[in-house]
Amino acid sequence: MIHIYFACVFLFVDTVFSGHVGTPIKTNDRPIIGVLAQDVFNPRPHRNSFIAASYVKFLESAGARVVPLMINKTDDEYTRLFKSINGVLFPGGGVSLKTSGYSKAATVFYRLALEANSNGDYFPVWGTCLGFELLTLLTSGELLLSHTNTSGVALPLNFTADVRDSRLFKDFPVDLMESLASDPLTENSHQWSVTTEKFTKNEKLKNFYRVLSTNTDGQNEFVSTVEAYDFPIYATQWHPEKNAFEWTRPYIPHTPPAVKTTFYTASFFVNEARKSFHSFASVEEEKKALIYNYKPEYTGTQSAFEQIYYFD
């Protein structure tokens, strides 16, 4: 087990100082993050797509507001939204990585994010579970998934040596990092994974992402946390949002370290979004786009999610 020793520093101000003494760096203290909706398996009127409310709460808990990104919109509409929000989250789910409205929309936002960041326009991307898998497909151009026995299990993270210099984990407290490495704090709800072997053999993935952690189902080792070397793109095969906000399954950990994992992960990504200065054209347009215009439904009695936002 790798022992990690990091200082914990949180900045809640609108300017911080760079390495050059006295040089302020502006931050956006009103970040808005887009969460991508996905196709409903059996669509009905007013229920063609959905977002689990836990992803919204996850981001709101760290000081962001959320805009739902609907599926089956035009590229022009996605481009307009991209210029209005400060980051995007691709959530977990069970839709096709190639033909779904979710995958098609994510492809557009991924391309726009690469173009923006390459031109000095900071824009972070996060993928969770299915979002992790989709990002590996978009980066490599190949579907590299292998079946793993990881559908409903909490696991400790097997940190790699690269975690010491990672952006994602550098501000996590030492005791939390030790708990993540020794205790089952990360919930996994996936039947498919990118094995370490396949990841390592793919030059595009290996050169684009730094592997921060792996896991195993007892037979196959798979990659569980990555961050891009040169872009603010991050992904976890595990679910950081579930520890604090989902209660439907007995294997979801709710211990204090597990809940801290939710909030430190959310704080990291929201702080990344604070570095983006995209904005809506007007306050009115912004208000119309926010998730506050929709009401979540309680679905905990028949779903893996406590609450779901459904969209037409």
N, C-alpha and C positions, 0 to 999 in steps of 0.2 A: 504494500500500500504506500502510495506517495503522500508524504506529509507536506501540506501547503501552509505557508505563513504569509498572510496578506494583511496589510493595514486596511481598516474599514473607514472609508471617508464618504460622507454623503453631502452633496451640495444642493441647497434649496434656495439659491439666489439666482437673479437674472443675469449676472455676469460672473465669470470665473477668470482666473489669471493663467495665462499660458506660461511656457517655460521662460519667456522673456519677461523679466520683472516689470510690472506696471502695465502690461499689455492685456486689456480686458478682452474676453471672448463672449460675445453675445449668445444668449440662449433664449429659446422660445418657451415661455412658461404657460402657454395655452395650446399644448400639442393636441392634435386630432389624428387619430389612427383609424385607418380603414380595416374592417374585418370582413373577409370574403365570405359571402353566403355560399351554400351548396345545394345541389339538387335534392328534392325530397324523393324518396324511393317510389312512393305511390302518390303523385301530385293530385291535389284537389283544388277547387276554387279557393283562392286566397291562401293556399298552402303549396306553392310551387318550389319554394326554397326556404332555408332556415339558417339560423345561427344559434348555437347554444349560448345561453345567457352567461355562463361561467367565463367565456372569453371576454365578454364586455366588462364584467365585474373585475376580472383580472387586470385589465388596462385601467379602468376607473380607479382601482385601489391605489395606483401609483401616480394619479394626477392627470390622466389623459381623458379626453372625450372620444367617443366612437362614432364613426359613420359606417353604416352597413353598405357593403359593395355588392350590388345585386348581380346575379348571373344573367347571361343572354342579352347584354347591352352592346352597343356599338363600340368600336375602338375609339371613336371620337369622344364618346361619353366617358370611357375609362381614362382617356388622356386628360380630359377636363377635371375629373375627380383626382387624378394623380397630382395635378398641379395645385390642388386645393388641400390635400392632406399631408401629414408629416411622417407617415410610415404605413406599412401594411402588414397584416397578420393573416397567414394562411392556416386555418384551423384544422384539427383532425376530423376524420369522418370516414365514409365508406363508399365514395363514388369513384368512377373511373378516372384514372390519371391521364387518359388520352382523349376521351370523347365527352366528358361531362362539361356542363356550363362552368363549373368550378375550375376545372383545369384550363379551359379556354381563357377565362378571365385572368387567372393567375399567370398564364403565359404572357399576356399583355403587360401586366404590372411588373413582372420580372424583367422583361425587356426594357421597359421605361426606367426601372430602377438602375439597371446596368448603364444605360445611356446617361442618366442624370449624374450618377456618382462618378462616371468616367469624365464628366465635364465639370466636376467640382461642386455639384449640387447634391448635398448630403441627403440621402433618403434611405432609411433602414427597412429591412425586410425580416420577418420572423416566420418560421414554419414549425408547426407542432404536429407530430405523428404523421398523418396523411400529408400535411404541409411539408414535413421533412422529406418524405418520400418523393413528393412532387419536385421539390427543389433539386434533389439529386438527379431526377430525370431531366429537368430543364437545363441543368449544368452539363451533364454528361451526354445528353441526347440518347441515352439508353435506359431501358427499364431493367434495373439490376437487382430486383427484389428476390429474396429467398424466404421460404416459409419458416417461421419460427414459432415455438410454443410460448407465446408472450401475450396471450389474449386474456388479460385480467390478472396482473401480478405486479407487486411493488418490489423494486430492486435497488440496491446500492449502486453508485456509479463507480466504475473502474477508471479512474482518472489516468490520462496519459501525461507524459512529462511536459507536453505543450501547455497544459493547463496553468503552469506557473506564470506564463507570459500572456495569458488570454485576456481579452477585453471583457468577456462575459463574466468570468468568475473573480476578477481581481479585487473587487470590493466586497465579496462575500466574507463574513467573519470567519476566523480560523476555526472556531468550534463548529460552525455550520458546515464548513468544508470537510471537517473530520467526520461529522455525522453522515454527510452525503456519501462518503467513501466507505462507511462501515455499516450503516443502517439502511433498511429498505424504505427510502423516502420518495422515490420517483415511481409514479404509477404508469404502467404500460398497458395499452389496450389495442395492440396491433397483432395481426397474424403474419405480417410480412415485414422484413427488415433488409437492410443493406449489410451484408456480412463484411467483416473487416478484410477478408481476402478479396472479395469483389471490389470493394472500395479502393484498396491499395493497388490493384491491378489496373484500375481505370485512371489513365494519366490526367484526364480533365478534372476528375474529382480530386485526385491527390494534389494537383497543383493549385486548385481553387480554394479548397477547404482545409483548415487545420482541425484535426480530430482531437477533441478535448476529453471525450470519455467513450468507453465501450461497455457492452454488457454481454451476457451469455444466457441462453436458455438451458444450459447444461450440455448442449451438443454443438451449437453454433455461436460463435462470437460475432456480434454485430455492432456497428457504429451507433452511438446513442446521442452524442452532442457534437456539433460542429460550429465553427465560425469561419467565414471567408477571410483569406489573408488580406485582400486589398479592397474589400467592400464591406459595408455594414450589414451583412447578411448572416443570419443565425438560425439554427434549427435544432430541435430536440425531438428524438423519437418518443420520449416520455412526455407526460402531461403536467406542466407546472401549475396550470390553472385549477386542476381538480382538487388538490389538497385542501384548499380553503373553501371551495364553492360547490363541490359535488358530494352528495351523501348517499347515492343510490346503490353503491356497491361496497361490500365489506372489505375489499382489498385496497380501497383508497386510504392512504395514511392521513391522519389528522393530528398527529403529535405536534407539539410546539415547533420542533425543527422542520417538520414537513410543511407546516403553514408558513414558517419563515422562508422556506424555499420558494413558495408561491410569491411572496412579496418582494424578495430580493431579485428574483428573476423579472418580475413585472417592473420593478424600479429601474433595472438595467435597461430594458427595452424602451420604456417611456423616456428615460434620459437620453437615449439615442435619438428618439423622435424630437426631443427639444433642440437638437442641432439642425433641424430642418425648418426652413422659413417659408414653405408653401402656405398659401392662404386662399380662402374663398374670395370671390369677387366682391361680395357684400355680406354684411351681417345677416341679412334676410336669407340669402342663399345658404349660408352656413347653418342657420337654425332649421331650415327645411330638410337639410341633409342628415342631421344628427339622429342617433338611435332613440332619443327621447320622444320622437314622433310615433314610436311603436310600443306595444305592450307585450311583455313576455307572458307566456302561459305556463302554469304549473303542470309539469308532465312527469313528475317523479314517480308516479304510481305505475306508469307504463313505458318508461323510457330510461335510458342510462343518464339522461340529463334532468336535473331538478326543474329547470325552466328553459323554454325555447322561444325564440322570436321566429314567427312565421311570416313569410312575405308572399305577395301576390305575384 
